């Protein structure tokens, strides 16, 4: 706080400033102390002709005044005075400062840099083999403001391991610890700013842009970083160029014209300009005079707040200007501090006392520190009082003070008496330092950078100079308040900067030419999809997935098999119920009339056994629907064909008996008929089933069916089915039944029936015909039908075979048992009437009657 006397003096001095009397503000740029901090600030700017025409290593004349440079110098002075007045930071010690003008030129900045490294209280730099015990005039350096100067001074100070904290140099190169071991900064690296700019372009969908940089280390490295970021984010740079810096006797106009001409030829609407303020001033000067079309300009921090660019006449006509500025704490006391310093500079008594107290050895070497500073008014500097880099200067001073506090092992009671701290000793305490400034807690990372948020600024024209409005922020992720942005386009529409239109859903880009942003849109086919809008090729779905045409995602395949609820299965189940019902009904009738001539003529117990086998065949069809499993696949063929063999083996016995009785002599017939009945008949059935069982066992062991999932046969589903590994072995399983049916058919087809007798051969003949028709039709149908329907084909074949046998053989007998029981006599079925012997003898002549 300022005392009332000082406030009164300030009021008097500010009124006195209007008379034009010279100030002694330049004398306030030096202050003695126990430890002195050097400062490099752009207090002025050199004439271009002065540097270009230098033939001797003399000092250039800095004529133009920079108000921002002076304010930054005063911010350092305020921070030093605050620290000296604090009891918790460096108690009992007094910091001093020695501030010089860099003139924004490396050749000018080197002279004070040499002065900083001179021995204390001298102007000489001695040459030693070892500088460990060397004590230079200053302990650390604050500045410079630009990357161009920091690259030069950083290597110089790095040799002596003198800590240097810049408040504005953001070049990524300065993060290299091998090259700049003592460099720190209270601003983030330019990489962070460029990442924010790339995300800004992505957010607005601008993927066809121009990228320009100043023709210096700052601009070239910035373009290099941005090019890599743009390539990784799908942003195409239609034109990339360098803007030459204003130099004496250089063809500047022609180069700037060429750069702008190429930008306009590329038809981009957005330009990233990562350049110094002087290069941006040269570019926009020609752009305004040539009345080039308006565009969106994404500005680097170096020229976004530059008075040189913002005050350029006609700058409001260039378009929309957006850029990122670091966010720091507000220094509320700074405005009042500047007013006080200007007031004191106008007080002759204060200036006289200051001249005696702060005399320096360097005045005759570097001249007056800032002659222009002694001729300013408060109005000259009021516009930059809230400049964003002011806090960075303030924080830089506090970082050095905290490191010195740690190096001296100070406490609340004071700092221990010890030898003066050397710059390299202070540097050891700077690495990974955490410090406080303006209410914020900051920390140097391993590269000497601090992490700070950025504000997205928009130029808003409400006077001759634009105002900076906040329209977003970046703290690792970008947030934009889009309604606040005023575009230069008609109706305030967001500009579009794209080489090709956005592809529709399910389309990918087919690049035309060299730029990935110029493309044709191609539909993704079925089985592939567009993973992201920037894809150049469709992504194929996984084995377990599917997709339609022009899809943006894949869908999981549903398992497909012959389900119980499908219409085909429901129809077959009705057929199953009919077949099983008829089998059970026939079996019930045969058991009830088991002693009747009809049942005995049909085989007696063998007929009942055959019906039981037919019932098992019906039941076996229930293994085919439903999701296949290894057990189901193994059981399907044996469970259906083994019972069918049992049924057909009973038929072969009846066919043999009919053939023997009808076609052989009586003597032979009587002898063989006994073998075809009784235990011998069961032995034949057992042998036939054993043969079929052996074939089935070989089939299951040698070529076992397996459950497979076919992911490609169906477009949207995964087909689960039982795969037959060998169709030859599958056919051999059917061979036993086919052989039995064929022999049965041969034994009954040519047999002639006797008059007055039931024609048993006819039923067997038609039953075998039904078997053959069913299975002959089954083979081509099974080969051509869809795999998913093959179980249904097998179910249908088995059920139709059963129904055919029932209809041809069993149902006519059931009809006689129920509707014509009077025919159920031995004479009609067994041939045991009075004329049977005579008919049998006549049968030897071969003149039996024809089939009824």
HELIX and SHEET records of a PDB file:
HELIX    1   1 UNK A    4  UNK A   17  1                                  14    
HELIX    2   2 UNK A   25  UNK A   29  5                                   5    
HELIX    3   3 UNK A   48  UNK A   52  1                                   5    
HELIX    4   4 UNK A   67  UNK A   84  1                                  18    
HELIX    5   5 UNK A  106  UNK A  116  1                                  11    
HELIX    6   6 UNK A  147  UNK A  160  1                                  14    
HELIX    7   7 UNK A  172  UNK A  175  5                                   4    
HELIX    8   8 UNK A  190  UNK A  203  1                                  14    
HELIX    9   9 UNK A  217  UNK A  232  1                                  16    
HELIX   10  10 UNK A  252  UNK A  265  1                                  14    
HELIX   11  11 UNK A  277  UNK A  290  1                                  14    
HELIX   12  12 UNK A  301  UNK A  304  1                                   4    
HELIX   13  13 UNK A  307  UNK A  310  1                                   4    
HELIX   14  14 UNK A  315  UNK A  317  5                                   3    
HELIX   15  15 UNK A  334  UNK A  345  1                                  12    
HELIX   16  16 UNK A  348  UNK A  357  1                                  10    
HELIX   17  17 UNK A  363  UNK A  366  1                                   4    
HELIX   18  18 UNK A  371  UNK A  375  5                                   5    
HELIX   19  19 UNK A  378  UNK A  381  1                                   4    
HELIX   20  20 UNK A  382  UNK A  384  5                                   3    
HELIX   21  21 UNK A  389  UNK A  407  1                                  19    
HELIX   22  22 UNK A  423  UNK A  428  1                                   6    
HELIX   23  23 UNK A  482  UNK A  484  5                                   3    
HELIX   24  24 UNK A  490  UNK A  492  5                                   3    
HELIX   25  25 UNK A  567  UNK A  592  1                                  26    
HELIX   26  26 UNK A  597  UNK A  601  1                                   5    
HELIX   27  27 UNK A  605  UNK A  620  1                                  16    
HELIX   28  28 UNK A  621  UNK A  623  5                                   3    
HELIX   29  29 UNK A  630  UNK A  663  1                                  34    
HELIX   30  30 UNK A  666  UNK A  675  1                                  10    
HELIX   31  31 UNK A  679  UNK A  702  1                                  24    
HELIX   32  32 UNK A  727  UNK A  749  1                                  23    
HELIX   33  33 UNK A  760  UNK A  784  1                                  25    
HELIX   34  34 UNK A  787  UNK A  789  5                                   3    
HELIX   35  35 UNK A  790  UNK A  805  1                                  16    
HELIX   36  36 UNK A  806  UNK A  810  3                                   5    
HELIX   37  37 UNK A  811  UNK A  819  1                                   9    
HELIX   38  38 UNK A  821  UNK A  823  5                                   3    
HELIX   39  39 UNK A  826  UNK A  829  1                                   4    
HELIX   40  40 UNK A  836  UNK A  842  1                                   7    
HELIX   41  41 UNK A  843  UNK A  845  5                                   3    
SHEET    1   A 6 UNK A  30  UNK A  31  0                                        
SHEET    2   A 6 UNK A  95  UNK A 101 -1                                        
SHEET    3   A 6 UNK A  35  UNK A  41  1                                        
SHEET    4   A 6 UNK A 140  UNK A 142  1                                        
SHEET    5   A 6 UNK A 164  UNK A 166  1                                        
SHEET    6   A 6 UNK A 183  UNK A 185  1                                        
SHEET    1   B 2 UNK A  44  UNK A  46  0                                        
SHEET    2   B 2 UNK A  62  UNK A  65 -1                                        
SHEET    1   C 8 UNK A 236  UNK A 243  0                                        
SHEET    2   C 8 UNK A 208  UNK A 214  1                                        
SHEET    3   C 8 UNK A 270  UNK A 274  1                                        
SHEET    4   C 8 UNK A 295  UNK A 299  1                                        
SHEET    5   C 8 UNK A 319  UNK A 326  1                                        
SHEET    6   C 8 UNK A 454  UNK A 460 -1                                        
SHEET    7   C 8 UNK A 467  UNK A 474 -1                                        
SHEET    8   C 8 UNK A 478  UNK A 480 -1                                        
SHEET    1   D 2 UNK A 434  UNK A 437  0                                        
SHEET    2   D 2 UNK A 440  UNK A 443 -1                                        
SHEET    1   E 2 UNK A 507  UNK A 511  0                                        
SHEET    2   E 2 UNK A 519  UNK A 523 -1                                        
SHEET    1   F 2 UNK A 528  UNK A 529  0                                        
SHEET    2   F 2 UNK A 539  UNK A 540 -1                                        
SHEET    1   G 2 UNK A 545  UNK A 546  0                                        
SHEET    2   G 2 UNK A 555  UNK A 556 -1                                        
SHEET    1   H 3 UNK A 558  UNK A 560  0                                        
SHEET    2   H 3 UNK A 717  UNK A 723  1                                        
SHEET    3   H 3 UNK A 706  UNK A 710 -1                                        
END                                                                             
